[in-house]
């Protein structure tokens, strides 16, 4: 059987210090299932990172519209003045510094691609594939057009999170340069496509996970086809990335963070009989999957051991939308048994317990993104998050105590949110000022999110592609493509005004926290030291003396008992000599001083230990 040559490409703008997991997983899967397939992976974003420098590159990569604008400037020359205006406005909304010089950057990037990519022997490949995920639309379309112009017989397939379902079929319907689309995860559909091309028979099973045009030009296929068991996946192969990285002199000191998946989908997101039964209302992260699947913990640990040894890296980035709650303890036990000093990022739900976090920290979790979204239980119910404000505050507190950096968001302007949601948020913000600040993010409407599927429930109408696409995409593509980010007619102006006080308070929180951390370095801003029969609580504030509070006897014991959320009933059972009235008086006094938080019948102490190593060494304390 002859060799089949496959090229897989990941264009800007993934973070430069992270290999493409999509490309690495597909390469290792094909190597195992179809050894006759010779797969070459290309990461042009590394060369762009080398051109701009890692800091400048990653700053662009973290800003979706700025990233898309750079290649939009090359892709759509008729709208360059409008694209420059878009960049100025987007940049001005975040900082007073001058925006990046789009003309210079785009020109430099175009010349780089001319030297390194346009004239490669793409026609020597039987198939060229593009992974199109967040911030990769304009860069991928730009390269696809350049390749097809020079190699008209080259077969091109696209896949990734921006190509699932209607997104992918609209790409195929409107872009003749694209021959096939993988709708959903790529392993089985790509293998199917390779086999079809080898047999020179492009017709096949409608449920293959592929989209293609038949002889009449009609689009066929579209059903998802995915692996029943993720444990069948081999270890991702990142060799091509590291080879390209070694040839980028400005990135020579880069220590990449290796992406790894322990699961696909989201167990909170549940679909029954074709309709969404339960999901976060704003979320559209699970378009490319059906159901939830997770790897066995021992396999994840084995992959980490093998990858760390092969690439001499200890930094891992778990890409899961959500970890498997039923396997959480076993997962981190297996990883800990590898006995390497890992440095791990993962996403978490706010329902993760203190003991979960302690185990994670002991295993090497140093960064998390918690799905907080709101500090109002009333609003959390509206967005169907399945958590409460006190849960969110509790996990923020535990991260602060354990030295886990959390990169979490507070969403502003969810459709239908009201004055009571804002008032509750502003009240609760007073209690979290000693903890790492949340990042404010504006609600954006995603394709096929529950809000987009049922807009009338949220008082919104006339859903269209986001107007920024009109500037970024040539011709009528902005109107004819189904695109990820939407706009709508509704209460957006009202929402922006409504949430303005919260936006200002978050900015104040961020400034105050940064100033105090510089002043007090590693010491928590609200902390305690335990004297055995008394407790010293200390609060560090800006431009004022440190406040000190002393709790004795039962008051000390109750405060320590509430280090994790407790109900009033639990506290009474633990301290039967404390009358209900006396207990509530004490709690109200502590809440008034912002030393405890109470929500309904649940209570949480807010001060954290000044000696977190003791907590990690003896979690029962």
Secondary structure, 3 states (H helix, E strand, C coil): CCCEEEEEECCCCCCCCCCCHHHHHHHHHHHHHCCCEEEEEECHHHHHHHHHCHHHHHHHHCCHHHHHHHHHHHHCHHHHHHHHHHHHHHHHCCCCCCCCCHHHHHHHHHHHHHHHCCCCCHHHCCEEEEECCCCCHHHHHHHHHHHHHHCCCCCEEEECHHHCCHHHHHHHHHCCCCCEEECCCCHHHHHHHHHHHHHCCCCCCCCCCEEEECCCCCEEECCCCCCCCHHHCCCCCCHHHHHHHCCCHHHCCCCCCEEECCEECCCCCEEECCEEEECCCCCCCCCCCCCCEECCHHHHHHHHHHHHHHHCCCEEEECCCCCCHHHHHHHHHHHHHCCCCCEEEEEECCCCCHHHHHHHHHHCEEEEEECCECCCHHHHHHCCCCCCHHHHHHHHHHHHHHCCEECCEEEECCCCCCHHHHHHHHHHHHHHCCCCCCEEEECCEECCCHHHHCHHHHCCEEEEECCHHHHHCCCCHHHHCCCCEEEEECCHHHHHHHCHHHHHHHHHHHHHHHHHHHHHCCCCCEEEEECCCEEEEEECCCCCCCEEEEEEHHHHHHHHHCCCCEEHHHHHHHCCCCCHHHHHHHHHHHHHCCCEEEECCEEEECCEECCHHHHHHCCCC
